[in-house]
Amino acid sequence: MIRNCKPVCPSRPVSPRIGRVGVSDVPSNAAERSYRQFDRPCRQRQSRGRCTHRTGFTLLELLLVLAILVVLGGIVLVNFGGAQTDANVNATITQLNSLKQSVQMYQIRMNSLPKSLDELKDGPSDSAKQAKWTGPIIDRVPEDAWGNPINYTLKGNDFELRSGGIDGQMNTEDDLVVTK
């Protein structure tokens, strides 16, 4: 509802016809102009003779913004949900390639491939090769990006490093393999 909101001013009585008693239609100074601006209708709630300004948001506005945020969040999750899986695959491939270089470094130092990945850290178990051992190549035996152990297999003069992949099980279609 549109109402006339007039300021409460005890020194000037309000006339229903022209606004203030003794005020002409053309204001003469800035003070009069500021009183005249309240003679126009306003779209504010009136409470006990005063104009009050509505501040804040309505429930409908808040629900609309919330709905928009939920839709945007759903779009982001769908688009970036696969990014973590791709990052884990890339991290595991990088880990396997780094481990491959460590195994090749062991082969250069010891003239043979290690029997297990623990020999890269602890040295060869053979006492004859122990004399050639100068120090660990790696600090610890790494795991893949999903926290599963990496499988090392000797095949003659070649080797294979295998990660179980996303499901963590060996010899399935999602395995990640690096060979020499």
ROVO-559475 format. One record per residue (C-alpha): residue in one letter; chain; x negated, z negated, y. Coordinates in steps of 0.2 Angstrom, whole numbers. Each point is the difference from the previous one (the first is absolute). Layout:
% residues N
<kevex residuo="A" cadena="A" u="X" w="Z" v="Y"/>
...
END
This chain:
% residues 180
<kevex residuo="M" cadena="A" u="0" w="0" v="0"/>
<kevex residuo="I" cadena="A" u="-7" w="5" v="17"/>
<kevex residuo="R" cadena="A" u="2" w="-14" v="13"/>
<kevex residuo="N" cadena="A" u="-7" w="-3" v="18"/>
<kevex residuo="C" cadena="A" u="-14" w="-12" v="-1"/>
<kevex residuo="K" cadena="A" u="-3" w="-9" v="16"/>
<kevex residuo="P" cadena="A" u="-14" w="-12" v="4"/>
<kevex residuo="V" cadena="A" u="5" w="-18" v="2"/>
<kevex residuo="C" cadena="A" u="-5" w="-4" v="18"/>
<kevex residuo="P" cadena="A" u="7" w="-16" v="8"/>
<kevex residuo="S" cadena="A" u="-4" w="4" v="18"/>
<kevex residuo="R" cadena="A" u="10" w="17" v="0"/>
<kevex residuo="P" cadena="A" u="18" w="0" v="-6"/>
<kevex residuo="V" cadena="A" u="5" w="15" v="-10"/>
<kevex residuo="S" cadena="A" u="15" w="11" v="7"/>
<kevex residuo="P" cadena="A" u="9" w="10" v="-13"/>
<kevex residuo="R" cadena="A" u="2" w="15" v="12"/>
<kevex residuo="I" cadena="A" u="-18" w="4" v="6"/>
<kevex residuo="G" cadena="A" u="-11" w="-12" v="-10"/>
<kevex residuo="R" cadena="A" u="-7" w="-13" v="13"/>
<kevex residuo="V" cadena="A" u="9" w="-6" v="15"/>
<kevex residuo="G" cadena="A" u="-8" w="7" v="16"/>
<kevex residuo="V" cadena="A" u="-10" w="13" v="-9"/>
<kevex residuo="S" cadena="A" u="3" w="18" v="6"/>
<kevex residuo="D" cadena="A" u="1" w="15" v="-12"/>
<kevex residuo="V" cadena="A" u="-18" w="5" v="6"/>
<kevex residuo="P" cadena="A" u="-13" w="-14" v="-4"/>
<kevex residuo="S" cadena="A" u="-11" w="-4" v="15"/>
<kevex residuo="N" cadena="A" u="-15" w="-8" v="-8"/>
<kevex residuo="A" cadena="A" u="-8" w="-1" v="-17"/>
<kevex residuo="A" cadena="A" u="8" w="-17" v="-4"/>
<kevex residuo="E" cadena="A" u="17" w="8" v="3"/>
<kevex residuo="R" cadena="A" u="-4" w="15" v="-11"/>
<kevex residuo="S" cadena="A" u="-5" w="-12" v="-14"/>
<kevex residuo="Y" cadena="A" u="17" w="-9" v="1"/>
<kevex residuo="R" cadena="A" u="9" w="17" v="0"/>
<kevex residuo="Q" cadena="A" u="-8" w="6" v="-16"/>
<kevex residuo="F" cadena="A" u="10" w="-13" v="-10"/>
<kevex residuo="D" cadena="A" u="16" w="7" v="7"/>
<kevex residuo="R" cadena="A" u="-1" w="15" v="-13"/>
<kevex residuo="P" cadena="A" u="7" w="-2" v="-17"/>
<kevex residuo="C" cadena="A" u="-13" w="-5" v="-13"/>
<kevex residuo="R" cadena="A" u="0" w="1" v="-19"/>
<kevex residuo="Q" cadena="A" u="-5" w="-17" v="-4"/>
<kevex residuo="R" cadena="A" u="9" w="-15" v="-8"/>
<kevex residuo="Q" cadena="A" u="6" w="-12" v="13"/>
<kevex residuo="S" cadena="A" u="-1" w="-18" v="-4"/>
<kevex residuo="R" cadena="A" u="6" w="-13" v="12"/>
<kevex residuo="G" cadena="A" u="0" w="11" v="15"/>
<kevex residuo="R" cadena="A" u="-18" w="6" v="-3"/>
<kevex residuo="C" cadena="A" u="-6" w="17" v="-6"/>
<kevex residuo="T" cadena="A" u="-11" w="-2" v="-16"/>
<kevex residuo="H" cadena="A" u="-11" w="13" v="-6"/>
<kevex residuo="R" cadena="A" u="1" w="4" v="-19"/>
<kevex residuo="T" cadena="A" u="-17" w="-1" v="-8"/>
<kevex residuo="G" cadena="A" u="-6" w="3" v="-18"/>
<kevex residuo="F" cadena="A" u="7" w="12" v="-13"/>
<kevex residuo="T" cadena="A" u="16" w="1" v="-9"/>
<kevex residuo="L" cadena="A" u="1" w="-2" v="-19"/>
<kevex residuo="L" cadena="A" u="4" w="18" v="-2"/>
<kevex residuo="E" cadena="A" u="-16" w="5" v="9"/>
<kevex residuo="L" cadena="A" u="-11" w="-12" v="-10"/>
<kevex residuo="L" cadena="A" u="8" w="7" v="-17"/>
<kevex residuo="L" cadena="A" u="-3" w="18" v="6"/>
<kevex residuo="V" cadena="A" u="-18" w="-4" v="4"/>
<kevex residuo="L" cadena="A" u="-2" w="-9" v="-17"/>
<kevex residuo="A" cadena="A" u="7" w="15" v="-10"/>
<kevex residuo="I" cadena="A" u="-12" w="12" v="9"/>
<kevex residuo="L" cadena="A" u="-15" w="-11" v="-5"/>
<kevex residuo="V" cadena="A" u="6" w="-2" v="-18"/>
<kevex residuo="V" cadena="A" u="1" w="19" v="-1"/>
<kevex residuo="L" cadena="A" u="-17" w="3" v="8"/>
<kevex residuo="G" cadena="A" u="-7" w="-13" v="-12"/>
<kevex residuo="G" cadena="A" u="7" w="9" v="-15"/>
<kevex residuo="I" cadena="A" u="-8" w="16" v="6"/>
<kevex residuo="V" cadena="A" u="-17" w="-8" v="2"/>
<kevex residuo="L" cadena="A" u="1" w="-8" v="-17"/>
<kevex residuo="V" cadena="A" u="4" w="17" v="-9"/>
<kevex residuo="N" cadena="A" u="-13" w="9" v="9"/>
<kevex residuo="F" cadena="A" u="-14" w="-12" v="-2"/>
<kevex residuo="G" cadena="A" u="5" w="-8" v="-17"/>
<kevex residuo="G" cadena="A" u="-11" w="12" v="-9"/>
<kevex residuo="A" cadena="A" u="-15" w="-3" v="11"/>
<kevex residuo="Q" cadena="A" u="-6" w="-16" v="-9"/>
<kevex residuo="T" cadena="A" u="0" w="9" v="-17"/>
<kevex residuo="D" cadena="A" u="-10" w="14" v="7"/>
<kevex residuo="A" cadena="A" u="-12" w="-12" v="8"/>
<kevex residuo="N" cadena="A" u="-2" w="-10" v="-16"/>
<kevex residuo="V" cadena="A" u="-4" w="17" v="-9"/>
<kevex residuo="N" cadena="A" u="-13" w="5" v="12"/>
<kevex residuo="A" cadena="A" u="-8" w="-17" v="1"/>
<kevex residuo="T" cadena="A" u="-1" w="0" v="-19"/>
<kevex residuo="I" cadena="A" u="-8" w="17" v="-1"/>
<kevex residuo="T" cadena="A" u="-13" w="-5" v="13"/>
<kevex residuo="Q" cadena="A" u="-4" w="-16" v="-10"/>
<kevex residuo="L" cadena="A" u="-2" w="11" v="-16"/>
<kevex residuo="N" cadena="A" u="-12" w="12" v="9"/>
<kevex residuo="S" cadena="A" u="-10" w="-15" v="7"/>
<kevex residuo="L" cadena="A" u="-1" w="-7" v="-18"/>
<kevex residuo="K" cadena="A" u="-5" w="17" v="-7"/>
<kevex residuo="Q" cadena="A" u="-15" w="0" v="13"/>
<kevex residuo="S" cadena="A" u="-5" w="-18" v="-6"/>
<kevex residuo="V" cadena="A" u="0" w="6" v="-18"/>
<kevex residuo="Q" cadena="A" u="-10" w="15" v="4"/>
<kevex residuo="M" cadena="A" u="-12" w="-11" v="10"/>
<kevex residuo="Y" cadena="A" u="-2" w="-12" v="-16"/>
<kevex residuo="Q" cadena="A" u="-3" w="16" v="-11"/>
<kevex residuo="I" cadena="A" u="-14" w="5" v="12"/>
<kevex residuo="R" cadena="A" u="-8" w="-17" v="0"/>
<kevex residuo="M" cadena="A" u="2" w="-4" v="-19"/>
<kevex residuo="N" cadena="A" u="0" w="18" v="-7"/>
<kevex residuo="S" cadena="A" u="16" w="-4" v="-9"/>
<kevex residuo="L" cadena="A" u="18" w="-3" v="4"/>
<kevex residuo="P" cadena="A" u="6" w="-18" v="0"/>
<kevex residuo="K" cadena="A" u="11" w="-6" v="-15"/>
<kevex residuo="S" cadena="A" u="12" w="-9" v="12"/>
<kevex residuo="L" cadena="A" u="3" w="-2" v="18"/>
<kevex residuo="D" cadena="A" u="-6" w="-18" v="-1"/>
<kevex residuo="E" cadena="A" u="-18" w="7" v="-2"/>
<kevex residuo="L" cadena="A" u="1" w="7" v="18"/>
<kevex residuo="K" cadena="A" u="1" w="-17" v="6"/>
<kevex residuo="D" cadena="A" u="-9" w="-11" v="-13"/>
<kevex residuo="G" cadena="A" u="-13" w="13" v="-7"/>
<kevex residuo="P" cadena="A" u="-3" w="7" v="-17"/>
<kevex residuo="S" cadena="A" u="3" w="-11" v="-15"/>
<kevex residuo="D" cadena="A" u="-15" w="8" v="-10"/>
<kevex residuo="S" cadena="A" u="-16" w="-10" v="3"/>
<kevex residuo="A" cadena="A" u="-11" w="16" v="1"/>
<kevex residuo="K" cadena="A" u="10" w="7" v="14"/>
<kevex residuo="Q" cadena="A" u="1" w="-17" v="9"/>
<kevex residuo="A" cadena="A" u="-18" w="1" v="5"/>
<kevex residuo="K" cadena="A" u="5" w="16" v="10"/>
<kevex residuo="W" cadena="A" u="14" w="-9" v="9"/>
<kevex residuo="T" cadena="A" u="-3" w="-2" v="18"/>
<kevex residuo="G" cadena="A" u="17" w="-8" v="6"/>
<kevex residuo="P" cadena="A" u="18" w="3" v="0"/>
<kevex residuo="I" cadena="A" u="8" w="16" v="5"/>
<kevex residuo="I" cadena="A" u="17" w="-7" v="4"/>
<kevex residuo="D" cadena="A" u="5" w="-18" v="5"/>
<kevex residuo="R" cadena="A" u="16" w="-1" v="-11"/>
<kevex residuo="V" cadena="A" u="9" w="12" v="-11"/>
<kevex residuo="P" cadena="A" u="14" w="7" v="11"/>
<kevex residuo="E" cadena="A" u="18" w="2" v="-4"/>
<kevex residuo="D" cadena="A" u="12" w="14" v="5"/>
<kevex residuo="A" cadena="A" u="12" w="-1" v="15"/>
<kevex residuo="W" cadena="A" u="13" w="-8" v="-11"/>
<kevex residuo="G" cadena="A" u="-11" w="-14" v="-6"/>
<kevex residuo="N" cadena="A" u="-2" w="8" v="-18"/>
<kevex residuo="P" cadena="A" u="-17" w="1" v="-8"/>
<kevex residuo="I" cadena="A" u="-9" w="17" v="-1"/>
<kevex residuo="N" cadena="A" u="-3" w="7" v="-17"/>
<kevex residuo="Y" cadena="A" u="-18" w="6" v="-4"/>
<kevex residuo="T" cadena="A" u="-3" w="11" v="-15"/>
<kevex residuo="L" cadena="A" u="-16" w="8" v="-6"/>
<kevex residuo="K" cadena="A" u="1" w="17" v="-8"/>
<kevex residuo="G" cadena="A" u="-18" w="5" v="-5"/>
<kevex residuo="N" cadena="A" u="-9" w="4" v="15"/>
<kevex residuo="D" cadena="A" u="15" w="0" v="11"/>
<kevex residuo="F" cadena="A" u="12" w="-14" v="5"/>
<kevex residuo="E" cadena="A" u="18" w="-2" v="6"/>
<kevex residuo="L" cadena="A" u="7" w="-12" v="13"/>
<kevex residuo="R" cadena="A" u="19" w="-2" v="-1"/>
<kevex residuo="S" cadena="A" u="12" w="-10" v="10"/>
<kevex residuo="G" cadena="A" u="17" w="-4" v="-7"/>
<kevex residuo="G" cadena="A" u="9" w="6" v="16"/>
<kevex residuo="I" cadena="A" u="16" w="-6" v="7"/>
<kevex residuo="D" cadena="A" u="7" w="-6" v="-17"/>
<kevex residuo="G" cadena="A" u="-16" w="-9" v="-5"/>
<kevex residuo="Q" cadena="A" u="0" w="8" v="-18"/>
<kevex residuo="M" cadena="A" u="-14" w="10" v="-6"/>
<kevex residuo="N" cadena="A" u="2" w="18" v="-7"/>
<kevex residuo="T" cadena="A" u="16" w="4" v="9"/>
<kevex residuo="E" cadena="A" u="4" w="14" v="12"/>
<kevex residuo="D" cadena="A" u="-4" w="-10" v="16"/>
<kevex residuo="D" cadena="A" u="-18" w="-5" v="-5"/>
<kevex residuo="L" cadena="A" u="-14" w="4" v="12"/>
<kevex residuo="V" cadena="A" u="-15" w="6" v="-8"/>
<kevex residuo="V" cadena="A" u="-18" w="4" v="5"/>
<kevex residuo="T" cadena="A" u="-13" w="7" v="-12"/>
<kevex residuo="K" cadena="A" u="-18" w="6" v="0"/>
END
